[in-house]
Amino acid sequence: MRAATMPTQPELKPWINEIRAYVPGKSKTDDGRELIKLSANENPLGCSNAALAALKEHGDPELYPDPNSRALARALGNLHEIDPAQIVCGTGSGELLHCAVQAFAGPGDEVLFSKYSFSLYPLIARKVGAAPVFVEDDDFTASVDHILASVTDKTKVVLLDNPNNPGGTAIGRDEVRRLHAGLPSNVLLVLDHAYGEYVEDAMDDGGFELASSAQNVLVTRTFSKAYGLAGLRIGWATGAPNLIDALNRLRGAFNVSAQGQNAAIAAVQDQEFVALSRGVNAAGRKRLAQAIAALGNHGLRAIPSQANFILVLFEGDVTATSALEALDDAGYAVRHMPGQGLPNALRITIGKPEDMENVISTLQTLCGEPA
Ligand SMILES: *Cc1c(COP(=O)(O)O)cnc(C)c1O
């Protein structure tokens, strides 16, 4: 006979019980109306035509893909002047972030990141049984001093999204060097470059260089943002051989589909599309930032962004919730993150120029200014 204390159903591990599932950006109103999606930092220009053509090419779907995405690693290595052996591809950079944390942190360990950073980070830390540590930042910019001061014997991984999501801010080369120099060498530093392609050259954080020389630095990149291939789920990482070896042990065996590998190779070879995306984004970002600055007397404030979105704070009478509703009525979905402790902010993806104008005039009207 079963003891009375026996559980009657499978028991969730307590650290898994702590996980709140990732909340994706909305694309519909609550009553099902389609919205123009400025809530997930996708590329408003779509993707490279060459990538689209590669995707439509008749493949052999009955065959497994190259498990090591070698041709894609070669194409990336060529572009960024990295030894392809130091590159591993993943099912989005999300898979590789998971693997990196899983390889080096577990129950009893700590995973550090800035208070306002990628909402997947705490979920990843909890998934492996480690404690997520939310470090104080400096008005949405990562604080190297605070991160270093938060390191303990239990710290195993520091995750730095640079540029940061949701702030869009980035720290430069000197600050990244100082962070790395101040970390114990047994702590893994992950530089998450999801928005790396959008960063102005002068703001390059030197991540690739560091990843090629240090034993404890991993850089992750993605095809989901500037390359416009979020639906294909492809990312990659580079770092020292010991780190690449760890990721290769943990990642899915056939983690990138054959179609995805083909499309990504074509996308890498079409840097014109990336340059076009960067240009359209820079113009739209500047336009939106200036329009928000002009609404400063109504308490709106744009955090300076290096990425393809702007975090707008509502620090006056006009609330983020009212702006969310007005934009919803105008047909736009943007990102409200009360669950991340940001009830007074909206993250707005830079869309097509005409959509930016509609968003701006909606906010102007809401503030009682002539649109
Ligand atoms: C969007 C984003 C990613 C990309 O995730 P994928 O799994 O590659 O789609 C990674 N990090 C940050 C900070 C992001 O905003």
The ligand as a Tripos MOL2 file, in Angstrom:
@<TRIPOS>MOLECULE
LIG
   15    15     1     0     0
SMALL
NO_CHARGES

@<TRIPOS>ATOM
      1 C1         15.6740   39.1680  -29.6520 C.3       1 LIG1
      2 C2         16.7720   38.8890  -28.7270 C.ar      1 LIG1
      3 C3         17.5300   37.7270  -28.8500 C.ar      1 LIG1
      4 C4         17.2960   36.7990  -30.0130 C.3       1 LIG1
      5 O1         16.7970   35.5820  -29.6780 O.3       1 LIG1
      6 P1         16.7320   34.4750  -30.8300 P.3       1 LIG1
      7 O2         16.5500   33.2340  -30.0310 O.co2     1 LIG1
      8 O3         18.0460   34.5030  -31.5480 O.co2     1 LIG1
      9 O4         15.5940   34.8200  -31.7090 O.co2     1 LIG1
     10 C5         18.5690   37.4940  -27.9740 C.ar      1 LIG1
     11 N1         18.8740   38.4040  -27.0180 N.ar      1 LIG1
     12 C6         18.1870   39.5510  -26.8960 C.ar      1 LIG1
     13 C7         18.5910   40.5490  -25.8630 C.3       1 LIG1
     14 C8         17.1140   39.8220  -27.7230 C.ar      1 LIG1
     15 O5         16.4190   40.9440  -27.5860 O.3       1 LIG1
@<TRIPOS>BOND
     1     1     2 1
     2     2     3 ar
     3     2    14 ar
     4     3     4 1
     5     3    10 ar
     6     4     5 1
     7     5     6 1
     8     6     7 2
     9     6     8 1
    10     6     9 1
    11    10    11 ar
    12    11    12 ar
    13    12    13 1
    14    12    14 ar
    15    14    15 1
@<TRIPOS>SUBSTRUCTURE
     1 LIG1         1 GROUP 0 **** ****
